């Protein structure tokens, strides 16, 4: 019985299909091990790439900073007769941060006025340049707005109005050599005394407004049609964009950086009003962005003043127009941890 079992096993082992399957299994195991090596190599390359993009190991480029800032997200609703502006409270903040040539981490404390009703907010805004690719992004959530009008100087505060704005702007720079907005914000010199570049790209955006009742105050109901008495509005958009960026070194350790972008796109807008729901028949959206940075450095100290504005304009529908506006400004005073470098690479 034992002999027959061994004979059967030898017969099975020597059969071609079984040997083929075992050989195939052997090669699969080796292939998996080899693929694992490739994935590990790719992972190492990715880690090294991220390290080179965001980690600055030169302590001459590191600094600590104090700053004051202003941030606001607002919107407007208008027709041919009247304009309503929705403006948040508590625009100002102070903070402390750490800056390098590749990354700036600022921590902000929002200053709230005890004499006014407060706006709840979440602000996230940033940008990076990857070789010739300039990317700016933002995401903001605000609840509570003052409503000002173009007829008189009165305003009312509505804590039920909530606004969400998010988006990404992208430009491919045709001459990005030496351009680094992060380095300038960190008080470090650019490679060249003058940099100027055109860029082409695109943008995506998302805006939302919601409220417990019409965002149009009761006293202005007669000035707007029923489609403007919005309780919920969503706006998705995509488009093309062009722009310019520039850096100029000025006498006496001063420097300035200027940028401008303009875009044209299409949106999908869905609105709910108190008595009607509709979609806008005009999908066009216009986008305008501008930025400016002015800086001065001496010894191991530096100071920068920066300002960024963005406006998305489109037609809500039925004779009503809308615009989302973003504003960000910062005044910073920094101190470099080590020495004073004349130039820095991106």
C-alpha positions in Angstrom: 0.0 0.0 0.0 2.8 2.3 0.9 4.7 1.5 -2.3 1.6 2.2 -4.4 1.2 5.6 -2.7 4.8 6.5 -3.4 4.4 5.4 -7.0 1.3 7.4 -7.4 3.0 10.5 -6.0 6.0 10.1 -8.3 3.6 9.7 -11.2 1.6 12.9 -10.3 4.9 14.9 -9.8 6.2 13.8 -13.1 3.1 14.8 -14.9 3.6 17.9 -17.1 0.5 20.0 -15.9 1.5 19.7 -12.2 5.1 20.7 -12.9 4.0 23.6 -15.0 1.7 24.9 -12.2 4.5 24.6 -9.7 6.9 26.4 -11.9 4.3 29.1 -12.6 3.8 29.5 -8.8 7.5 29.8 -8.3 7.8 32.5 -10.9 4.8 34.3 -9.5 6.3 34.4 -6.0 9.5 35.8 -7.5 7.6 38.3 -9.5 5.7 39.5 -6.5 8.9 39.9 -4.5 10.5 41.8 -7.4 7.3 44.0 -7.7 7.5 44.7 -4.0 11.1 45.9 -4.5 9.9 48.2 -7.3 7.1 49.6 -5.1 9.5 50.1 -2.3 11.9 51.9 -4.7 9.0 54.1 -6.0 8.0 54.9 -2.5 11.5 55.9 -1.6 11.6 58.1 -4.7 8.2 59.7 -3.7 9.4 60.3 -0.1 12.7 61.9 -1.4 10.7 64.0 -3.9 8.4 65.3 -1.1 11.4 65.9 1.1 13.1 68.0 -1.6 9.9 70.0 -2.2 8.9 70.8 1.4 11.9 70.3 3.7 14.6 72.9 3.8 17.7 71.5 5.6 19.7 74.7 5.4 19.2 76.5 8.8 20.3 79.8 7.2 16.8 79.9 5.5 14.8 79.2 8.7 13.2 82.0 10.6 10.6 82.7 13.3 8.0 85.4 12.8 5.3 87.4 14.4 2.4 88.8 12.3 -0.9 90.4 12.1 -3.4 89.5 9.4 -6.8 90.3 7.9 -8.9 87.6 6.3 -12.4 87.9 4.9 -14.8 86.0 2.6 -17.8 87.9 1.4 -20.4 88.0 -1.4 -22.7 90.5 -3.1 -26.2 90.3 -4.6 -27.3 93.0 -6.9 -29.7 94.1 -9.6 -30.0 97.3 -11.6 -31.4 99.2 -8.6 -29.7 98.1 -5.4 -26.6 96.1 -4.2 -26.4 94.1 -1.0 -22.9 93.3 0.5 -22.5 90.5 2.9 -19.4 91.3 5.1 -18.1 89.2 8.1 -17.1 90.5 11.5 -13.8 89.8 13.3 -11.5 90.3 10.3 -8.3 90.6 12.2 -5.9 88.1 13.8 -2.4 87.8 15.3 0.0 84.9 15.3 3.4 83.3 15.3 5.0 81.1 12.7 8.1 79.4 11.3 9.3 80.1 7.8 11.7 78.4 5.4 12.4 78.8 1.7 10.0 76.0 0.9 7.3 76.1 3.6 5.6 78.6 5.9 3.6 77.4 9.0 1.7 80.3 10.6 -0.6 79.8 13.6 -3.3 82.5 13.9 -5.5 83.6 16.8 -8.6 85.4 15.6 -9.4 88.7 17.4 -13.0 89.0 18.3 -14.8 92.2 19.2 -16.9 91.8 22.3 -19.1 94.7 21.3 -20.3 93.1 18.0 -21.8 89.8 17.1 -19.2 87.3 16.0 -18.6 85.5 12.7 -17.7 81.8 13.0 -15.0 81.0 10.5 -12.6 78.4 9.1 -9.8 79.7 6.8 -7.4 77.6 4.8 -5.3 79.2 2.1 -2.0 78.2 0.6 0.2 77.9 -2.5 3.2 76.1 -3.9 5.3 76.0 -7.0 6.5 72.7 -8.4 9.1 73.4 -11.0 7.0 75.5 -13.5 3.6 74.7 -12.0 2.1 77.4 -9.8 -0.8 76.1 -7.6 -3.0 78.2 -5.3 -5.8 76.7 -3.2 -8.3 77.9 -0.6 -11.2 76.6 1.4 -13.2 78.9 3.7 -16.4 78.4 5.8 -18.1 81.5 7.3 -21.3 81.8 9.3 -22.7 85.2 10.3 -22.6 88.3 8.1 -23.3 92.0 8.3 -25.6 93.0 5.4 -24.9 96.5 4.0 -26.8 98.1 1.2 -26.1 100.8 -1.5 -29.1 102.9 -0.6 -28.3 104.0 3.0 -25.6 103.4 5.6 -27.6 101.0 7.7 -26.6 97.4 8.2 -28.0 94.3 10.0 -26.3 91.2 11.3 -27.6 87.7 10.3 -26.1 84.8 12.2 -28.0 82.2 10.1 -26.3 83.0 6.8 -23.5 80.5 6.0 -21.1 80.7 3.1 -18.6 78.1 1.8 -16.0 78.9 -0.8 -13.3 76.6 -2.2 -11.1 76.3 -5.3 -7.8 75.7 -7.0 -6.0 78.0 -9.4 -3.3 76.6 -11.6 -0.8 78.3 -13.9 2.0 76.8 -16.0 4.8 79.5 -15.9 6.9 79.8 -19.0 9.8 81.3 -17.1 9.7 80.0 -13.5 13.5 80.0 -12.9 14.1 81.8 -9.6 10.5 82.5 -8.8 9.5 81.6 -5.3 6.8 83.5 -3.5 7.4 81.4 -0.4 11.1 82.5 -0.2 10.0 86.2 -0.5 7.5 85.8 2.3 10.3 84.2 4.4 12.5 87.3 3.9 14.9 85.6 1.4 16.2 87.1 -1.8 15.3 85.8 -5.2 18.0 84.4 -7.5 17.7 87.3 -10.0 17.2 91.0 -9.6 14.2 90.9 -12.0 11.8 88.0 -12.8 8.8 88.2 -15.1 6.8 85.4 -16.5 3.5 84.7 -18.3 1.4 81.7 -17.3 -1.5 79.7 -18.7 -3.8 77.3 -16.9 -7.2 76.9 -15.4 -9.3 76.9 -12.2 -12.1 75.0 -10.5 -14.3 76.6 -7.9 -17.2 75.8 -5.5 -19.4 78.3 -3.7 -22.4 77.8 -1.5 -24.8 80.1 0.4 -27.5 78.9 2.8 -29.8 80.5 5.3 -32.9 79.8 7.4 -34.8 82.4 5.4 -34.3 84.7 2.5 -30.8 86.3 2.4 -32.6 89.5 1.4 -33.6 91.5 4.5 -37.3 92.3 4.8 -36.9 96.0 4.2 -35.4 95.3 0.7 -37.9 92.7 -0.4 -39.7 95.2 -2.6 -36.4 95.9 -4.4 -35.8 92.3 -5.5 -37.8 89.8 -7.4 -38.8 86.4 -5.9 -35.8 84.6 -7.5 -33.4 86.8 -5.5 -34.9 85.8 -2.2 -32.5 82.9 -1.9 -32.4 80.4 0.9 -29.8 78.0 -0.7 -27.5 78.5 -3.7 -24.7 76.2 -5.0 -22.3 77.1 -7.7 -19.8 74.7 -9.4 -17.4 76.1 -12.0 -14.4 75.3 -14.2 -12.5 77.5 -16.6 -9.3 78.7 -18.3 -6.9 81.2 -16.8 -4.0 83.3 -17.8 -1.7 85.5 -15.7 1.6 87.1 -15.0 4.0 87.0 -12.0 7.0 89.3 -11.3 9.7 90.0 -8.8 11.8 93.1 -8.6 14.7 93.9 -6.3 14.7 97.5 -5.2 17.5 99.6 -3.8 18.3 99.4 -0.1 17.4 95.8 0.5 13.7 96.4 -0.6 11.9 94.0 -2.9 8.4 93.7 -4.4 6.5 90.9 -6.1 3.3 91.5 -8.1 0.9 89.0 -9.7 -2.4 89.1 -11.6 -4.6 86.4 -13.0 -7.8 86.5 -15.1 -10.1 83.6 -16.0 -13.2 82.8 -17.9 -15.3 79.7 -17.2 -18.6 77.9 -17.0 -20.7 77.2 -14.0 -23.7 75.2 -12.9 -25.8 77.2 -10.5 -28.8 75.8 -8.6 -30.9 78.1 -6.4 -33.7 77.7 -4.0 -35.8 80.7 -3.0 -38.7 81.1 -0.7 -41.3 80.4 -3.4 -39.4 79.0 -6.3 -36.4 76.8 -7.3 -34.4 77.3 -10.5 -31.1 76.9 -12.4 -29.3 79.9 -13.9 -29.5 80.0 -17.7 -26.3 82.0 -18.0 -23.4 79.8 -17.1 -20.5 82.3 -17.6 -18.2 83.2 -14.7 -15.5 85.8 -14.6 -12.5 85.4 -12.3 -10.0 88.1 -11.3 -7.1 87.6 -8.9 -4.4 90.1 -7.8 -1.5 89.8 -5.4 1.2 92.1 -4.1 4.1 91.6 -1.7 6.5 94.3 -0.4 9.5 93.4 1.7 12.6 94.7 3.4 15.4 92.8 5.0 18.3 93.9 7.2 20.9 91.7 8.9 18.9 88.8 10.3 15.6 90.6 10.5 13.0 91.1 7.7 9.5 92.4 7.3 6.9 91.7 4.7 3.5 93.1 3.8 1.3 91.0 1.5 -2.1 91.3 0.0 -4.2 88.8 -2.0 -7.7 89.5 -3.5 -9.9 87.3 -5.6 -13.4 87.9 -7.1 -15.7 85.4 -8.9 -18.5 87.2 -10.8 -21.5 85.5 -12.4 -25.2 85.9 -13.1 -27.6 84.3 -10.6 -30.4 84.6 -13.0 -33.6 86.7 -13.6 -31.8 90.0 -13.6 -29.8 89.2 -10.4 -26.0 89.2 -10.3 -23.7 87.6 -7.7 -20.0 87.9 -6.8 -17.8 86.1 -4.3 -14.9 88.0 -2.9 -11.8 86.8 -0.9 -9.3 89.0 0.8 -6.2 88.1 2.7 -3.5 90.5 4.0 -0.5 90.0 6.3 2.2 92.1 8.0 5.0 89.9 9.3 8.2 90.6 11.2 10.7 87.8 11.1 14.1 86.8 12.6 16.4 84.4 10.8 17.8 81.6 13.1 21.2 81.6 11.5 23.2 84.2 9.4 22.1 86.1 6.4 22.0 84.5 3.0 22.0 86.7 -0.2 20.0 84.2 -2.4 18.1 81.0 -2.2 17.1 78.3 -4.6 13.5 77.1 -5.0 
